[in-house]
């Protein structure tokens, strides 16, 4: 049996990430809604709407390839432009 080793010396000095502990605590108490850990109420997740949107998107091979490719950190330009137009209109 091999023991797990850090990838670098620097990794040996790093502690546990605070978000990891918050997520562990949130999962341990499912009756609570933790806004810190980024979990949402599973009963309200739009499963069917997401399934239909995914099927529609993946049905077109060209659109599917674009959708499955990583983009820039700034995000999808047409979506950013649509959000900007929406806020300008307000």
N, C-alpha and C positions, 0 to 999 in steps of 0.2 A: 504494500500500500504506500503510495507516495503522498507526501504532505504538500499542502498548498503553499506556494511561495509568492511573495509580492513580485510585481513586474519590475520594480525599481527600488533603489534604496529610499528614494523620496516617499514612496508609498508606505514604507515601514513607519514613517513619522506621522502620517495622516490618520486622523481619528475617524470615527463613524460620522456620516453625514447627518445633520439634524433632520432633514426631510425624511430620511429612512426611518428614524425613530418615530416621527409623527405618523408616517404611513403604517408602521407596525402597530402603534397604539390605535389608530383608526380602524384597522382591520380586526383588532381584538375586541372592539366595542361596536358591533354593527348597528346597534340601536341609536348611535350618535351620528350626526352629520358633521364631518370634519371639513371645514373650509380650508384649513391649513394644509392638509395633505392632498387636496385636489380631487377627492372622491365625491361623486354625486349620488343621489338617490337612484338606485338601480331600477326601481319600478317606473321612473319617469324617463328613462332613456328611450329615444325614438327608434327602436329596433326595426319595426316594419318599414318606416319611412327611409331609414338608412339602407335596408336591404333592397328596396325598390330603386333608390337612387344609384346604388352600387351596380345593380343588374343593368340599369339603363346605361350607365357610364361604360361598363366593361363589355357591353354588347358591340360597341364600335371599336375595332382594334386600334385605330390611330389614336382616338381619344383615350383609350385605356393605357396605351404606352406612355402618353404624355402624363396621365394622372398618376401612374406608378413610378415615374421618375422623380428623383429629388429635385427640388427647385432651390431658389436662392433663400437666404435667411429672411429677406424682406417680405417674401410671400408671393402669391400669384398676382401678377400685375393687373389683370382685368378685375379681379375681386377687390384689390386695393383701390382701383379707380372708381368702381361702383360704390364702395363705402364712402369715399371722398365726395362723390357727387351727392350721395344721400345726405351727408352732413352739411354740405354747402346749401342744399335745398331747405334745410331746417331753419 
